[in-house]
Amino acid sequence: DSIEVAKSNYSAGPDAVEVIVADNLSTDRTAAVAAAHGARVVTVAKRRIAAARNGGGRAARGEIVCFIDADSALHPQTFNAIDQTMSTGRFVGGATGIRLERKSLGLLAAYCACMTLVVLVGIDTGVVFCRREDFEAVGGYDEERLYAEDVIFPLALRRLGRAKGQRLTRLPRIKALGCTRKFDQFGDWHYFWMMGHVLKSLITGNWNDEQLAERYWYNSGR
């Protein structure tokens, strides 16, 4: 529904936006709901988050590709802001950032911790966007990774952009609405437990902890 609103507000017209839903072997009504809303459904058999993102991105026919998680919602001016930003030619891509659907002390602490990393590293989440040709140039998302593909991809874009005199950007005025279901499931303070795993991965260089991936992303009881 939020995509439909953003499409209706788009200055180039709603028909200029192609909506693709990558169905990664879901067991709910994802494909049926997407099709009922007029989306193009692409089935991705490989059970990897990166593979799902790539399945949608590689099916896209537009000049600009935008990625959003299925449990998030778009800001009404998303497509206008991204179009205006990319038309300047100064940016290789970027992200909108998110605002959370509910508030608590634990969520606020986690958000502040994330924003510290965002400022230091210069990458963000939410709606991630770039030119389709650049998505293809960096090889899309790294399907060898069980997780953290959303960190590696913008870093690859940034390297590509530097070679072309472009940079990554953030569009915080059109933040997406981020779902807090992981906090609902694992607790409002669980993000700091996750940061411990991130630190462990940084030290060991292992970004494919299968036990963690199964518990948190691939077999979390949903």
N, C-alpha and C positions, 0 to 999 in steps of 0.2 A: 504493500500500500504506500509506503514512504517513497519508493522508487517511482510510482505512478505520479505522486505529487511533484517530485523533482522533475520528472519528464514534462509535466504540464506547464511548469514554470520555465522550461528551457527556451531560450531566445531563438534557437534554431528549429524549434518545434519538437513535439514528442516523438515523431517518427524518426528523428535523427539519432535516437538512443536505442540500441539493441540490448535486450536483457537476456542473459544466458545464466542458467542455473546448472552448476556441475553437481550431479547426483552421485555421490561417492558410496554406492551400495547402501543407501539409507534403508532403514526398516520401518520408517514412519510414512507419512503421506507427502513427503517433500516434493517428489516428482509430480504428483497429481495436483497439488496446490499451485506449483509453479506453472504447470501447463494451463490450469484454469485461469490464471492471471495473464496468459498470453506470452509467457516466457519460453524461450527455446531451451529445452532440457537436453543436456549432454551427459550421458552415462560414463562414469570413470570407474573402471573395475579395480585399479590398483589402489590399495588402502594406504594412501599417504596423503597428508594434507597438501603437500607440494604438488602431487599429481592431480588432485582435485582443482587446485588453482590453475595449473597448466592446462588442464582439459578445457576449462572455460576460456582462458586467454587465447589458446590456439584455435578455438572455434570462432573467435571474434573477427568481424570484418571491418570494424571501424578504425579510424586513425588513432584514436585514444582508447586505451583499455583501462578500466577501473575495477578494482577488486574490493569486495565487501563480504564479510562473513554473514551467513544466512540468519544469524540471530541478532543482527544489528539493524539499525534504521538510518536512512539518509536524512541530512538537513535539506529543507525544501529548495535551497539555492545551490545545491552541490554541483550540478552540471554547468551552470552558468559560471561559477567561480573557477572550476577546473578549466573550462574552455578559455576564459579570459587569461588565466595564468599561463597555460601552455602556448597560447597564441603569441606571447611576447618573444618566444624563442630563447629565453634566458634559462629555462629550467629543463632538466632531463626527466623530471618526475617529482613526486612528493606524496604527501599524505595529509589527511584532514585532522587527525587526532580524534579522540572520543570524549564524551561526557557519559558518566555512568547513570544507569536508570534508577538507582536508589542510593542513599547515603548512609554512612555509619562511620564511626571513628576508625575502624579497621580499614574500610574502603578508602577513606581520606588519606590514611598513612600510606597505603599501597599506591594510591594515585600520585602522591607527592614523591615517593621513591621512584616511580616510573618516570615522572617528569624530569627528575634529576638526570636520569639516564638519557632521556630524550634530548635535553639541552646539551649534555656532554658529547653524545654520539651524533646528534643531528638527524636522527631518523624517528619516525612516528608510526602510529597505527591508524585504524579507522578505515577510511576509503583510501586505498593506495592506487596511484595512477601514473601512467607513463605513455609514451607513444608505442604503438604496436610494434613498429620496426625496432625499437630499443628493447622491448620485451624479448623479441626474437634474438636480438644481437647478443644479449647476455645469457641466452639459453633458458629463459624463464626461471621458475623456482627450482631449487636443487632437490630432485626427487630421491637422492641418496640419503637425505636427512629425515629422521622421524619427526623432528620439530626444529624450531629456530629458523625455518626456511624464510620466515617473514623478516628476519634480521639480515640474513645473507643476501637476499634479493635487492633491497635498497642499497646495500653496500656495493654490490656489483653495478647497480645503476649509477651510483656516485662516481665510481672509477671510470665508467664509460663517459659520463658527463664531463669529467675533468679533461678528457682527451678532446672534447668538442667545445670546451669553454662554457659548459653549462653546469648547473648545480641542482641539488635537491632542495625542495621547499616544503614548508608547512602552511596549512590554511586553517588556523584555529578558529576563524570566524564561522566556519561551516562544519563544526565537529559532528561526527556521527554519534548516534545514541548506542552505547555499548551495553550489551547484556551482562548481567552479574550472576549468571547461572552457576559459574564455577565457584564463586564466593558463596552462593546459596548451598552448594553441594559440599565444599571442602572447608567452609568457614571464612569469616571476614578477614582473618589474620593469616590465612594460608599462604598468601603471596610471599611472605618473608621466608617460609619454608621452601618455596619454589626458588627464591633468590639464592638460597643455600645450594641448591642443585646447579644453578647457573654458575656460581662461584666454583663449584667442584668441576664443572665442565671446562671452565676457563683454565683451571690448574692442570687438569688431565688431558685436555684436548678432545675428550669424548663427548660428542654432541648427539650420540645415538644410544642413550640409556633406554633399552627396550622395556625394562620393568617400569620406569617412570612414564614412558610414552604410553604403554598399555593402561596404566592406572589413571593417568590424567587426561589423555586425548582419545585413545582408540577404543577403550573398553571400560568407560567410566560409569557404566550402569544406565546409560541413556538409551 
